[in-house]
Amino acid sequence: MKHHCSRLSYESTGYFSKIVTDYLVQADTVRPFFVHTPDLKGIKEAIATRESFQTPRTVLVKALEEQYAQITTSALVQQQIQSLLSEKTFTVVTAHQPNIFTGPLYFIYKILHAIQLADALKNEMPDLHFVPVYYMGSEDADLDELGQIHIDGQPLTWKTNQTGAVGRMKADKKLLELLAAIEGQTGVLPYGKELTDIFRKAYVEGRSIQEATLYLVNELFGRFGLVVLIPDQAKLKQCFASVIEKELLEGFSHTIVSKTISELEKNYKVQAGGRAINLFYLIDNQRERIEKEGDLFVVPALGLQFTHDQILEELRTHPERFSPNVILRGAFQETILPNIAFIGGGGELAYWLELKDVFAAIHVPYPVLILRNSFLLITEEQEKRMQQLGLSTNNIFQKADQLFTAMVKSRTSKQISLSREQEVLQQWYDQIAQLAAGIDETLLPHVQSLQTKSLKRIEELEKKMLRAEKRKFQTEEQQLKKWKAQLFPNDSLQERVDNISGWYARYGSSWIDMLKESSLSLEAQFTLLAIDK
């Protein structure tokens, strides 16, 4: 598929937080909150640290073998799984919840970034092996976020009565109705049927969402050697049991994170605060908070309570019932995987920067943090319209009103700026002020008042002149707003709203190949990707 890229800094887009843009330039204010720099030097340091940690490789491979027994996958994926037994194999991980039908586009971008970085590291260090891993956050219970997609601006919502961890929910008739709606929207496009056939094979009624997501992600990315890990397994939780016990008995993570947050807040807005016990109790269709009341451990939402000995016995016999929240999820991930790099979005990196000392307290290696790749996809028609409107990569991230004002000012032959006249008026009032002061200094406030009123009237006149001129460009204004809404739906980044469906239905699997080819590894730049026919 023909395409061409242009790159720009994340900061220049205006869509990324200060803590993230500071992290990318290694600002002094953020340097104390991570271990390894996001470059090849940092990767090599992370490998050295990881080599001294006893990763439960045998348990991991066994869990993956059992997990993949339910689907057919490629020989390459099977080889990747077996390679994890070797001490010379490391992982490059991205994590995300099991959004239905892959959710927003950045789900795809994160996975492709992991694949691209693993390939780049294999080329750089051929004596080692690197496996890209999608770590599924299947224990997340936020269905409002995970149960909605947007296709070409149209929202589709899964209206189910199921509760608890989304990964454990089942594909039901309501979900299959959504699939029919997707087919209705994309069926007329060249590859629409191909995609909905994949969806239908993934979302079989009665299959869990985590199993369906495993099937779907494997179908889309298995050919690149991506390994999917569903961590909601007893044998994997058992490897993390000592940390779960420490959290239950000491509440160690909250104390540590609170101190880190107080330091971060001196320069940044902080999001993930955590709780006294950063664990949930996970059973059947419920995922509820574990709290401490006196000497008892309670799950108020379920009416459960445990003594000290009972909670430890529950952990020993049912480790799968303990689910780490955002504060401990990363530590669990890094315990069970031989990981050296974690790829996440801006929000994810921001909360990982709170966790360095949590990792240190439990002696788990902290990975290199990599900001995921971001793309803005532009069709050939949209690029032509962009050129007709006089837009460039330097200004397309501005708001529509700003772009339209700049367009009118650049296209009109009439003078609609009164800045020069304002300067002359300012000089004139300065002269009057001098004359008045020479007679009586108490007149100066009156002169100042007249000046302020006059300049305000000139500003109002300039705005009226601009509005009058804008009315002559109403067609261009509508074109600009339509173009802007297509590329920045809901005034947000396209990747945070659009689903894969419309794009795959138009371009097929070669669209995924194009994204992979255009993905960066360690360069950290925003990519504008124009797709040619």
C-alpha positions, -999 to +999 in steps of 0.1 A: +000+000+000+014+034-010+018+059+018+041+086+030+050+098+065+059+130+082+071+131+119+068+158+145+075+161+182+048+150+207+050+183+225+042+203+193+008+185+190-005+200+222-022+167+231+003+153+255+008+161+292+039+180+305+050+150+326+052+129+294+069+155+272+094+162+301+100+124+303+109+123+266+136+150+270+148+136+303+140+168+323+156+171+357+122+173+373+112+138+362+146+121+363+143+108+399+111+088+390+124+062+366+154+038+364+165+034+328+166+060+300+143+052+270+172+044+246+195+016+237+217+023+266+187+020+290+176-012+273+210-028+278+210-017+315+175-032+319+187-065+304+216-067+329+192-060+358+167-086+345+194-113+342+198-113+380+161-119+386+146-153+388+117-151+363+093-181+366+099-190+330+087-226+333+054-216+349+050-188+323+055-212+294+031-238+309+005-211+314+009-200+278+007-235+265-026-242+283-039-208+272-031-213+235-044-249+235-079-235+229-070-219+196-049-226+165-019-205+161+012-202+139+044-222+143+061-189+148+040-181+179+047-216+193+084-211+188+082-177+205+065-193+235+091-220+238+119-195+235+108-179+268+124-209+286+158-195+275+177-171+298+187-153+266+151-144+257+134-112+270+101-096+263+089-063+251+054-057+266+024-036+260-007-039+281-043-031+275-078-041+285-098-065+263-118-037+246-145-053+224-135-054+187-101-040+197-115-006+209-097+026+198-069+026+172-042+030+198-048-006+209-034-016+175-006+010+176+007-002+210+009-038+198+027-029+166+051-008+185+060-038+207+065-060+176+086-033+159+108-027+190+114-065+195+125-068+158+148-038+162+164-051+193+170-085+177+188-068+149+209-048+174+217-077+197+215-109+176+229-131+204+197-124+224+160-130+215+132-106+221+095-116+221+067-090+217+039-096+243+004-082+246-004-085+283-042-085+286-057-064+314-087-088+315-095-081+351-106-045+345-142-040+354-149-007+336-174-018+310-184+018+302-149+022+287-143-012+273-178-019+258-180+009+233-164+015+198-167+042+172-168+034+134-166+064+111-181+086+138-209+062+148-208+050+184-218+013+191-223+003+227-226-032+242-256-031+265-252-062+287-263-069+322-231-088+330-208-074+358-173-079+372-141-084+353-148-077+316-124-105+305-146-130+323-178-118+307-193-139+279-201-129+243-239-127+244-268-119+219-264-082+226-227-084+215-236-103+184-261-076+176-233-052+177-213-074+153-243-073+129-243-035+131-206-035+123-213-057+093-240-033+082-216-004+082-186-020+067-201-048+045-201-028+014-164-019+017-137-041-001-125-059+030-155-055+053-166-091+051-131-103+057-130-084+090-164-093+102-157-130+095-127-127+118-149-110+144-175-138+141-149-165+147-136-146+177-169-136+194-187-169+196-217-168+219-208-181+253-170-176+249-154-153+274-142-119+263-106-127+272-107-158+251-123-139+222-097-112+225-069-138+224-084-153+193-088-119+176-054-105+185-037-137+174-056-136+140-044-101+134-008-102+148+002-139+152+020-138+119+044-113+134+052-136+163+032-117+189+024-136+221-007-128+240-008-134+278-040-136+299-026-132+334-059-142+351-046-177+359-040-193+393-004-205+385+007-170+375-009-154+405+009-179+427+042-165+415+031-131+429+017-145+462+045-132+484+038-096+472+001-100+476+007-112+512+030-082+519+004-059+506-023-075+527-003-074+559+016-042+555-002-021+529+033-013+517+025+001+483+002+029+495+028+043+519+055+043+492+033+058+464+020+085+487+055+097+493+063+096+456+032+115+447+040+143+471+073+147+453+057+145+418+030+170+427+057+197+431+059+199+393+031+178+378-006+169+381-008+133+394-036+108+386-033+073+403-033+077+441-041+041+451-057+029+483-047+015+517-048-020+501-043-020+464-060-053+457-094-065+446-112-097+454-121-114+422-147-142+420-172-152+394-188-120+381-175-098+409-144-077+414-146-057+446-122-039+469-104-056+498-104-034+529-090-036+564-113-031+594-096-035+627-080-070+626-103-082+598-100-081+561-134-074+545-149-072+510-179-049+519-196-052+485-198-090+488-204-092+526-172-112+531-148-110+560-115-129+568-093-131+598-055-128+594-051-166+591-082-170+569-070-144+543-036-161+541-053-195+536-075-180+509-044-167+492-027-201+495-056-221+481-071-195+457-044-170+445-065-163+414-091-145+436-066-117+443-065-090+416-039-062+417-052-027+409-033-001+389-006+004+416+004-033+417-006-045+382+027-035+367+047-053+394+027-085+388+034-082+350+071-077+356+073-106+381+059-132+356+075-120+324+113-116+316+105-081+305+129-052+297+107-026+281+071-015+287+052+004+260+023+026+272+004+057+264+008+090+282-015+082+310+001+048+316+036+063+317+024+090+341+013+064+367+043+041+361+065+071+371+048+068+406+059+032+410+097+031+409+100+027+447+073+001+448+093-021+425+124-015+446+106-026+478+098-060+464+131-064+444+114-066+410+133-051+380+118-019+367+116-018+329+125+009+304+094+030+298+086+037+262+058+061+250+037+043+225+037+053+188+009+077+178-005+081+143-028+105+125-042+086+095-050+108+065-067+095+034-058+107-001-090+127-003-084+143+032-049+152+022-061+170-010-087+189+011-059+198+035-039+213+007-069+231-007-075+247+027-039+258+029-031+236+059+002+220+068+017+196+093+027+227+114-008+239+121-033+210+118-034+204+155-048+238+161-085+243+169-108+247+140-116+284+149-079+292+150-073+276+116-103+294+101-092+328+114-057+323+100-071+311+067-094+342+063-065+366+072-042+349+047-068+349+018-085+383+021-071+412+001-085+437+027-069+449+058-087+435+088-060+439+114-059+472+133-028+465+153-009+493+136-037+517+143-038+506+179-001+514+182-007+549+167-036+554+192-014+543+220+013+569+210-014+596+207-027+589+242+009+589+256+013+624+242-020+635+257-010+621+291+022+641+290+003+673+282-023+666+309+004+658+335+021+691+328-011+709+338-024+686+366-012+651+374-047+642+389-059+642+352-038+611+344-064+585+356-090+602+334-067+600+304-059+563+312-097+556+313-102+572+279-073+553+265-086+519+278-121+526+264-108+537+230-085+507+226-113+484+236-136+500+210-109+494+184-105+458+194-143+453+191-143+470+156-115+446+145-135+416+156-166+429+137-145+434+106-131+399+109-166+384+114-179+403+084-150+390+063-155+354+076-190+354+063-176+355+028-158+322+034-187+302+048-182+273+023-145+270+033-155+272+070-179+242+066-152+223+046-126+230+073-149+220+102-159+187+084-123+179+077-113+187+113-141+166+127-130+136+106-094+138+117-100+149+153-134+134+163-148+150+194-119+174+193-097+145+204-069+125+187-083+102+161-065+072+177-084+077+209-118+074+192-118+055+159-120+017+157-101-005+134-132-015+115-136+013+090-099+013+081-095-025+078-127-027+058-112-002+032-077-014+030-075-050+044-046-066+062-021-046+041-032-016+062-017-034+093+015-041+073+017-004+064+013+006+101+040-018+111+064-005+085+057+030+096+061+023+133+091+036+152+110+018+179+129+042+202+126+074+183+096+089+201+079+110+174+043+116+164+036+102+129+013+118+102+005+089+079-010+098+045-025+068+027-024+069-011-047+048-033 
